[in-house]
Each structure stands twice: as C-alpha cells, then as structure tokens.
Amino acid sequence: MNIEAFFKMTYGLYLISSIHGEQISGYVANTAFQVTAEPPQIAISCHKDNISATVIEKSGVFSISVLEKETDAGLIGLFGYQSGNEDEKFERVNYKFGTTGVPIILTHSIAYFECKVVDKFDVGSHYLFIGEVVEGELLEAPKEPLTYDYFRNEMKLAAPERAPTYIDKSKIQNKETDPNKEIQADTGSNFICPICAYVYEPALGDETQNIPPGTSFADLPDDWICPICAAAKSIFISEN
C-alpha cells in the first residue's frame, strides 16, 4: 500500500475545545466534518489518550474553531504538539464561553460551532464524537480557511503523533530525512525537526525566541527548542 495516497484526502484544520467543572482543554484537529443537515451535526475525532477526550465525554459539549489560512504556526504548535497545563494554553489565546459554557477560541478563527454530543463511537485509537450544532457564527467571511494540504506543503509541518492522519515518517516513500543521521557541522544548512517537520532557516532566524536573522544553527543556544513542538535542538537534522 502506498501510504502517500492518504495525503490526497482533503481536510481542514480546527481547534476543538471543551470544559468540565474547572478543567478546560483544547487540541488541534483535522478531522471535523458535517454529517447531517437536519438537524445540523458535525463529527470530530479525538485520540483516547488526549485529556480532551475525557473532558468531552464528561461535559457532553465541545466547540470547533475554524482556523484561517494565515494562522500562526505557533498557535498550531501550542495546541497540537505541546503538552502541559491546559489553563496556560488558554491564557495565550483570545476566547469566550458559549451558551453551553464551552470555551470557544477566537484567535485566528474565521468561524465557530458550538455542539452538544449526541453519540460516540469507539474507532480503536480514537473516539468519534457526533455533535449537534446549537450555535454557529461566521467571524471573518472574506478569509480563507486553513487546509491540511496548505499545512503540509506550504507551512511544511507534519501531523502530531495523536492525529488520526499521523503516519510514521519511516513508512513514507522518498523520505527526506534520516532520524538516525547525526547533526552536521555545516553552519549554513537548514535544519529540520523530525517530530513536527519545522525547518530552522539561518537566513530567517527565530523571532519567537529572539534569534536574529543570519544566526547559524551551530550558534543557537544549547537550550534553544523547536518553536512549534518544543523539541530539543539536539534532535534536529541537517537538510543537506
């Protein structure tokens, strides 16, 4: 089977949020799709090991924020790759509470839906939640939504390990990087993160960590981390 055939399927990119009691949670999803019109229902997929799966089960509500095409990669990294205190994640975004009490992320969102869970299916590694839409709003009509194709081919990022579309890089044909390859000393090279596929380009630097343009990979501080998934500098691989 050619694994890359899966890349031809179309998806969007969304932020899914929920809350139960004082526990708030959210994650990046590329599996959210309308399944019926009357009543309007949307299905989402959530990995069983995600905190959000438990929170959605207990609360019975979730929100879907449709991300704009120009979404900052840091937002995707925050909710897609970085684990930790969920409250701290929400402190870094603009959000509001909906009619059901569910948090709705507004940062980089062009539309959102607020849903009540009406069914759940166990599909192995993930749960498929079916939610009936109780509220929806169009925030930025002229803006285009972020697609998974743009995420992969233009933003050059890879799906998080718990995403339903995650594929082990060793199974991808003509893979560009070797996870066992040691970091080379070529200071002019671009270096790629083997976890999220972020590319450090010396010509651009990294403004999120105050690294000025023109800084070679070798000159980055030893405690520098991937701005998307927080991976250590030591695991980066030269593109050469």
C-alpha positions in Angstrom: 0.0 0.0 0.0 1.3 3.5 -0.9 0.9 5.5 2.3 1.2 8.8 0.4 -2.2 8.1 -1.2 -3.7 9.3 2.1 -2.2 12.7 1.6 -4.7 13.2 -1.3 -7.7 13.2 1.0 -8.9 16.7 1.9 -9.1 18.2 5.4 -9.4 21.5 7.2 -7.6 22.5 10.4 -9.6 23.3 13.6 -9.2 24.0 17.3 -11.5 21.8 19.4 -12.3 22.9 22.9 -14.3 21.7 25.9 -14.7 22.2 29.6 -15.9 20.2 32.6 -16.0 21.8 36.0 -12.7 23.7 36.3 -10.9 21.5 33.8 -10.5 23.2 30.4 -8.9 21.6 27.4 -8.3 22.0 23.7 -6.4 20.4 20.8 -5.8 20.8 17.0 -7.9 18.6 14.8 -8.0 17.9 11.1 -11.0 15.6 11.4 -14.2 17.6 11.7 -16.9 17.2 9.1 -20.6 17.8 8.8 -22.6 14.5 8.7 -26.2 15.7 8.5 -28.0 19.0 7.7 -31.3 18.5 9.6 -30.5 18.5 12.4 -27.1 20.0 11.7 -24.5 17.6 13.1 -20.7 17.6 13.0 -18.3 14.7 13.7 -14.9 15.1 15.4 -12.2 12.6 16.1 -10.2 12.7 19.4 -7.4 10.4 20.5 -8.3 8.3 23.6 -5.1 9.5 25.4 -5.9 13.2 25.0 -7.2 15.0 28.0 -9.9 16.4 25.8 -11.4 13.0 25.1 -12.2 12.6 28.8 -13.4 16.3 29.2 -15.7 16.0 26.2 -17.1 12.7 27.5 -17.9 14.2 30.9 -19.2 17.5 29.7 -21.1 16.4 26.6 -20.2 19.6 24.8 -17.4 20.9 22.5 -16.6 23.8 20.2 -15.0 23.9 16.8 -13.0 26.9 15.7 -12.3 27.1 12.0 -8.7 28.4 11.5 -7.8 31.0 8.9 -5.2 30.2 6.2 -2.8 32.7 7.7 -2.8 31.1 11.2 0.4 31.5 13.1 2.3 28.2 13.3 2.9 28.8 17.0 -0.8 28.5 17.7 -0.9 25.1 16.0 2.2 24.1 17.9 0.7 25.2 21.2 -2.5 23.1 20.8 -1.1 20.4 18.6 2.3 19.4 19.8 2.9 20.8 23.3 1.6 19.0 26.3 1.3 20.6 29.8 -1.1 22.7 31.8 -4.2 23.3 29.6 -5.0 26.5 31.5 -1.7 28.0 30.4 -2.6 27.3 26.8 -5.8 29.2 27.1 -4.1 32.1 28.8 -2.2 32.7 25.5 -5.3 32.9 23.2 -8.4 35.0 23.0 -11.5 33.0 23.7 -15.1 33.3 25.1 -17.6 31.0 26.6 -20.6 29.9 24.6 -24.2 29.3 25.5 -23.4 25.8 26.8 -20.4 27.1 28.8 -17.9 25.6 26.4 -14.8 27.7 25.6 -14.6 29.0 22.0 -11.2 30.0 20.7 -11.3 33.2 18.7 -7.6 33.7 17.9 -7.1 33.2 14.1 -10.7 31.8 13.9 -12.9 32.7 10.9 -16.0 30.7 12.1 -17.0 28.6 15.0 -19.6 26.0 16.0 -20.9 25.0 19.5 -22.1 21.4 19.8 -23.8 19.0 22.2 -22.6 15.4 22.0 -25.4 13.1 20.8 -23.4 10.0 20.1 -19.9 8.5 20.5 -18.2 5.7 18.6 -15.1 3.7 19.6 -12.9 3.5 16.5 -9.8 2.0 18.0 -7.2 4.6 18.9 -9.7 7.4 18.7 -13.3 8.3 19.7 -15.6 9.7 17.1 -18.0 12.2 18.7 -21.1 13.3 16.9 -22.3 16.7 18.0 -25.5 18.6 17.2 -24.8 22.2 16.4 -26.6 24.5 18.9 -24.8 27.7 17.8 -22.6 28.9 14.9 -21.0 32.2 13.9 -19.2 33.5 10.9 -16.4 35.8 12.1 -14.3 36.6 9.0 -16.3 35.9 5.8 -13.6 37.1 3.3 -10.8 35.0 4.8 -9.9 31.5 3.5 -9.8 28.5 5.9 -6.6 26.7 6.6 -6.4 23.3 4.9 -4.3 20.3 5.8 -2.7 20.4 2.3 -1.5 24.0 3.0 -0.4 23.0 6.5 1.8 20.2 5.0 3.0 21.7 1.7 3.2 25.4 2.4 3.8 25.6 6.2 5.9 22.4 5.9 4.6 20.9 9.1 3.6 17.3 10.0 0.6 15.9 11.8 1.0 15.4 15.6 1.5 11.8 16.7 -2.0 11.5 18.1 -3.7 12.9 15.0 -5.9 10.5 13.1 -3.8 11.3 9.9 -0.4 10.7 11.6 1.9 8.5 9.6 5.3 7.2 10.9 7.8 9.0 8.8 9.8 5.8 8.2 6.8 4.5 6.2 6.8 7.4 3.8 8.4 6.8 0.4 11.3 9.0 -0.6 11.5 10.4 2.9 13.8 13.4 3.0 15.4 12.9 6.4 17.0 10.1 8.3 16.1 10.1 12.0 19.4 8.3 12.8 21.5 10.9 11.0 23.8 13.0 13.3 23.7 16.8 13.1 26.3 18.1 10.7 28.6 21.0 11.3 27.6 22.9 8.2 26.6 26.2 9.7 24.9 27.4 6.5 22.4 24.5 6.4 18.8 24.5 7.2 17.9 22.0 10.0 14.6 20.1 10.3 12.7 18.9 13.3 12.0 15.2 12.9 8.8 15.5 15.1 6.8 18.3 13.5 8.9 19.0 10.3 9.6 22.6 11.3 12.6 23.9 9.4 15.1 26.3 11.0 16.5 28.6 8.3 19.5 30.6 9.4 18.5 33.4 7.0 15.3 33.9 8.9 16.3 33.2 12.5 13.6 32.6 15.0 11.8 35.8 16.2 9.8 33.8 18.8 13.0 33.2 20.8 14.8 36.4 19.8 17.2 34.7 17.4 18.1 37.3 14.8 18.3 36.5 11.0 21.7 35.3 10.0 22.2 33.1 13.0 23.6 29.7 12.1 22.2 26.6 13.6 25.5 25.9 15.3 25.4 29.3 17.0 21.9 28.7 18.5 21.9 28.4 22.3 22.1 24.8 23.6 18.7 25.3 25.3 17.0 26.6 22.1 13.9 24.5 21.3 11.7 24.0 18.3 9.2 26.9 18.3 6.4 24.5 17.2 6.7 21.3 19.2 9.4 22.3 21.8 11.7 19.5 20.7 15.4 19.9 21.8 18.0 21.4 19.4 20.0 18.1 19.7 17.5 16.1 17.7 17.4 18.4 14.7 18.7 17.0 11.4 20.5 18.8 8.6 18.6 19.1 5.3 21.9 18.6 3.4 
